Structures are given as structure tokens and as C-alpha cells.
Amino acid sequence: MEHNTVFYNEIKNELRTGDLILFHGMLISSEINELLTGSHWSHVGMVVRPEDLGIKSTDKLLLWESNTLVNLEDVELNKTKIGPMLVDLEQRLITDLKDKKDNIFQIRYNTCDITEDMILKLKAFIEKVHLDTFPKTEFDLKKEVFEGRILGKAVDNGDYFCSKLISDTYIHMGILSEKYPPNSYEPKDFSNAGSLPFIKRGQLVDGPQIDVSEK
């Protein structure tokens, strides 16, 4: 019996902007990625409360993420796209399960104090990169990670993979150090197996896994 899983409806009001959701994938590409990185996780996204962005058309929590799925509309752009997007968090979890994309989701609570200045910087960053895309091929993605992780080289091709987006978001918000380029991060780094160079008091701590079925 799994003892660290809760219903989404039980914790949705506790989640705040800056918290993360880790995804365990079911696709072959996700399984290969997890195997190569020695991680249980192949995707990461950041929780955003819509009121923090001044979005009044939804009372649903949002997920700031980057991937190639086009089964959900971006809530600000009102269209589907690849790359950086803001989607309904609950619907992302539901559709991932339904479509057999991911089957385990874990919260990582961000204990940093999220200030009004950080929110303003987040809004500016989202506006800046919202129309960017995703690396064209898996080779391009792996090349970016290699250049960042091994060579320490920042790559800005107008594209974002998931962990590059979240690290760059944290950097622009003033949470994470600029010492390492955004393209040097992998989903594993945001799990309890990673160690992030925070420059604000706080850290990521494990939350429960999420069950999106009805109570």
C-alpha cells in the first residue's frame, strides 16, 4: 500500500507559485531518459497560481512547463504549442494518466519566501519566453545538456526543454544562482537526489505524490 499519496483536491489550495511537480514517464523516450540520468523522473514543471499573474479567467492552478504535448491549450495564448506553456495543472495530470504519458507525480515544495518582486520578475520572464519553442530533435536536446553540464556553456537557441525552463525561471526570479547555465539542469536535479545552488533562504522539500482520481 502506498502511504505517501494524496488526492489532488486535498492539496491544491496548499500549492503556491514556485512549487514543483515531478513526473515519472511511461513513454519509451521517458524511460530511456530516466535510465540515462539515473533518475525516477523525466519531466518537471512549476506550479503557478493564476492570481499571481493577474489571470482572472480561471480559478484552476497552472503548470509552467515545456514539452511537445499539444493536447492542452495554453491559458494565456488560447492555443496549443510546443515549448514553454501555461496549462491547467489538474488537466495536465489527468491527460497524462489517460494518455499513458506519465503515471506518478510528486510535489516538491519550495520553502523560499516568494516575494512580490519575484512574482514581477516571473511575469516578465514568462512574457519574454512564452513564444519560444522546444529543441527540434532529441539529439539537439542532449547536445544542449552536454554543452551546459560538461562544458559549462549556455545555449540560447530560442528553445527550452523542461528543466532548462524551470532553472531559468528560478534564475530570473532570483532564487537560483547564475553560476551554472540553465541548459545544464536535468529533472533529477530538482528531485531529492539533486542539490541546487539556491541564493535565497529555503530549499526544495519532498511533498506527497498526487492522485488525481475523485475522492
VEXDREN-2710 file (C-alpha; in Angstrom, 1 decimal):
% VEXDREN-2710
k/r/px/py/pz
1/MET/0.0/0.0/0.0
2/GLU/1.3/3.5/-1.0
3/HIS/1.2/5.8/2.1
4/ASN/2.6/9.0/0.7
5/THR/-0.1/9.7/-1.9
6/VAL/-2.9/12.2/-1.5
7/PHE/-5.9/13.3/-3.6
8/TYR/-5.2/16.4/-5.7
9/ASN/-8.3/18.2/-4.4
10/GLU/-6.9/17.8/-0.9
11/ILE/-3.7/19.7/-1.5
12/LYS/-4.5/22.1/-4.4
13/ASN/-5.1/25.0/-2.1
14/GLU/-1.8/24.4/-0.3
15/LEU/0.3/24.7/-3.5
16/ARG/1.8/28.0/-4.3
17/THR/3.7/29.7/-7.1
18/GLY/7.3/28.3/-7.2
19/ASP/6.4/24.7/-6.0
20/LEU/7.4/22.0/-8.5
21/ILE/5.8/18.8/-9.8
22/LEU/8.0/15.9/-10.9
23/PHE/6.7/13.4/-13.5
24/HIS/7.6/9.8/-13.9
25/GLY/7.2/8.9/-17.6
26/MET/5.7/5.8/-19.3
27/LEU/6.8/6.6/-22.8
28/ILE/9.9/4.8/-24.1
29/SER/11.7/8.1/-24.6
30/SER/10.9/9.0/-20.9
31/GLU/12.1/5.6/-19.7
32/ILE/15.4/5.9/-21.7
33/ASN/15.9/9.4/-20.3
34/GLU/15.3/8.2/-16.7
35/LEU/17.7/5.3/-17.3
36/LEU/20.4/7.5/-18.7
37/THR/20.2/10.1/-15.9
38/GLY/19.7/7.5/-13.1
39/SER/16.5/9.1/-12.0
40/HIS/12.9/8.2/-11.3
41/TRP/11.8/11.4/-13.1
42/SER/11.8/12.6/-16.7
43/HIS/9.8/15.8/-16.5
44/VAL/9.5/18.8/-14.2
45/GLY/7.1/21.8/-14.2
46/MET/6.4/24.7/-11.8
47/VAL/3.1/25.5/-10.1
48/VAL/1.7/29.0/-10.7
49/ARG/-1.3/30.4/-9.0
50/PRO/-3.3/32.3/-11.7
51/GLU/-3.9/35.3/-9.4
52/ASP/-0.2/35.9/-9.2
53/LEU/-0.2/36.5/-13.0
54/GLY/-3.3/38.5/-12.9
55/ILE/-5.2/35.8/-14.8
56/LYS/-8.9/36.0/-13.8
57/SER/-10.4/33.7/-16.4
58/THR/-9.6/30.6/-14.4
59/ASP/-9.6/29.5/-10.8
60/LYS/-7.5/26.5/-11.7
61/LEU/-3.9/26.1/-10.7
62/LEU/-1.5/26.4/-13.6
63/LEU/1.6/24.5/-14.6
64/TRP/4.5/26.3/-16.2
65/GLU/6.3/23.7/-18.3
66/SER/7.9/23.0/-21.6
67/ASN/7.2/19.9/-23.6
68/THR/6.0/18.7/-27.0
69/LEU/2.4/17.7/-26.0
70/VAL/-0.3/19.7/-27.8
71/ASN/-3.4/18.2/-26.1
72/LEU/-4.0/21.2/-23.9
73/GLU/-4.4/24.9/-24.7
74/ASP/-2.1/27.5/-23.2
75/VAL/-4.4/29.5/-20.9
76/GLU/-2.9/32.8/-21.9
77/LEU/-2.3/32.2/-25.6
78/ASN/-5.5/30.3/-26.1
79/LYS/-3.9/27.8/-28.4
80/THR/-1.7/24.7/-28.3
81/LYS/2.0/24.9/-28.8
82/ILE/5.3/23.2/-28.0
83/GLY/7.8/24.7/-25.7
84/PRO/7.1/27.0/-22.8
85/MET/3.4/27.0/-21.9
86/LEU/0.9/27.7/-19.1
87/VAL/-1.6/24.9/-18.8
88/ASP/-4.3/23.8/-16.3
89/LEU/-2.3/21.7/-13.8
90/GLU/-5.1/19.3/-12.9
91/GLN/-5.9/18.7/-16.6
92/ARG/-2.2/18.0/-17.3
93/LEU/-2.1/15.3/-14.6
94/ILE/-5.4/13.8/-15.8
95/THR/-4.5/13.8/-19.5
96/ASP/-1.0/12.4/-18.8
97/LEU/-2.6/9.5/-17.0
98/LYS/-5.3/9.0/-19.6
99/ASP/-2.9/9.1/-22.5
100/LYS/-0.3/6.9/-20.7
101/LYS/2.4/9.6/-20.8
102/ASP/3.2/9.8/-17.1
103/ASN/1.8/7.8/-14.1
104/ILE/3.5/9.1/-11.0
105/PHE/3.5/12.8/-9.9
106/GLN/5.3/14.2/-6.9
107/ILE/5.3/17.6/-5.3
108/ARG/8.5/19.4/-4.4
109/TYR/7.6/22.3/-2.1
110/ASN/9.7/25.4/-2.5
111/THR/10.2/26.8/1.0
112/CYS/11.7/30.1/-0.2
113/ASP/9.7/33.2/0.5
114/ILE/8.1/34.2/-2.8
115/THR/8.1/38.0/-2.8
116/GLU/6.1/40.4/-4.9
117/ASP/9.4/41.3/-6.7
118/MET/9.9/37.7/-7.6
119/ILE/6.4/37.5/-9.0
120/LEU/7.0/40.6/-11.1
121/LYS/10.2/39.0/-12.4
122/LEU/8.3/35.8/-13.1
123/LYS/5.7/37.6/-15.2
124/ALA/8.4/39.4/-17.2
125/PHE/10.2/36.1/-17.9
126/ILE/7.1/34.3/-19.0
127/GLU/6.3/37.2/-21.3
128/LYS/9.8/37.0/-22.7
129/VAL/10.0/33.3/-23.5
130/HIS/6.3/32.3/-23.9
131/LEU/6.5/32.1/-27.6
132/ASP/9.8/30.1/-27.6
133/THR/9.8/26.5/-28.8
134/PHE/11.2/23.1/-27.9
135/PRO/14.5/21.6/-29.2
136/LYS/13.9/20.2/-32.7
137/THR/15.3/16.8/-32.0
138/GLU/16.3/14.6/-29.1
139/PHE/19.9/15.0/-30.3
140/ASP/19.6/18.8/-30.1
141/LEU/18.2/18.5/-26.5
142/LYS/21.0/16.1/-25.4
143/LYS/23.6/18.4/-27.1
144/GLU/22.4/21.4/-25.1
145/VAL/22.5/19.4/-21.9
146/PHE/26.1/18.2/-22.7
147/GLU/27.3/21.7/-23.5
148/GLY/25.8/23.1/-20.3
149/ARG/26.6/20.2/-17.9
150/ILE/30.0/19.2/-19.2
151/LEU/31.3/22.3/-20.9
152/GLY/29.6/25.0/-18.8
153/LYS/28.3/26.7/-22.0
154/ALA/25.0/28.5/-22.0
155/VAL/22.9/27.8/-25.1
156/ASP/20.2/30.2/-26.2
157/ASN/18.5/28.9/-29.4
158/GLY/15.1/30.2/-28.6
159/ASP/14.1/26.9/-27.3
160/TYR/13.5/25.3/-23.9
161/PHE/13.3/21.7/-22.6
162/CYS/11.6/21.2/-19.2
163/SER/14.4/21.5/-16.7
164/LYS/16.1/24.3/-18.7
165/LEU/12.9/26.3/-18.4
166/ILE/12.4/25.7/-14.7
167/SER/16.1/26.5/-13.9
168/ASP/16.0/29.7/-16.0
169/THR/12.7/30.7/-14.3
170/TYR/14.3/30.3/-10.9
171/ILE/17.3/32.2/-12.0
172/HIS/15.2/35.1/-13.3
173/MET/13.1/35.1/-10.1
174/GLY/16.4/35.5/-8.1
175/ILE/16.0/32.1/-6.4
176/LEU/18.8/30.2/-8.1
177/SER/22.5/31.2/-8.8
178/GLU/23.6/32.1/-12.3
179/LYS/26.8/30.1/-11.8
180/TYR/25.5/27.2/-13.9
181/PRO/23.8/27.7/-17.3
182/PRO/20.0/26.8/-17.4
183/ASN/20.7/24.1/-20.0
184/SER/23.0/22.2/-17.6
185/TYR/20.0/21.1/-15.5
186/GLU/18.0/17.8/-15.7
187/PRO/14.8/16.8/-13.9
188/LYS/16.8/14.8/-11.5
189/ASP/18.4/18.0/-10.2
190/PHE/15.0/19.1/-8.9
191/SER/14.4/15.9/-7.0
192/ASN/15.7/14.8/-3.6
193/ALA/18.7/13.3/-5.5
194/GLY/19.8/16.7/-6.6
195/SER/21.5/19.7/-5.0
196/LEU/20.5/23.2/-6.2
197/PRO/22.6/26.4/-5.7
198/PHE/19.9/28.5/-4.0
199/ILE/20.7/32.1/-3.3
200/LYS/17.6/32.6/-1.2
201/ARG/16.9/31.1/2.2
202/GLY/15.0/28.0/1.6
203/GLN/15.1/24.7/-0.3
204/LEU/13.0/22.2/-2.1
205/VAL/11.5/19.5/0.2
206/ASP/9.6/16.4/-0.7
207/GLY/5.8/16.6/-0.7
208/PRO/3.4/13.7/-1.3
209/GLN/2.6/12.0/-4.6
210/ILE/-0.6/13.1/-6.3
211/ASP/-3.7/11.0/-7.0
212/VAL/-6.0/12.9/-9.4
213/SER/-8.9/10.5/-9.2
214/GLU/-12.1/11.5/-7.4
215/LYS/-12.3/11.3/-3.6
END
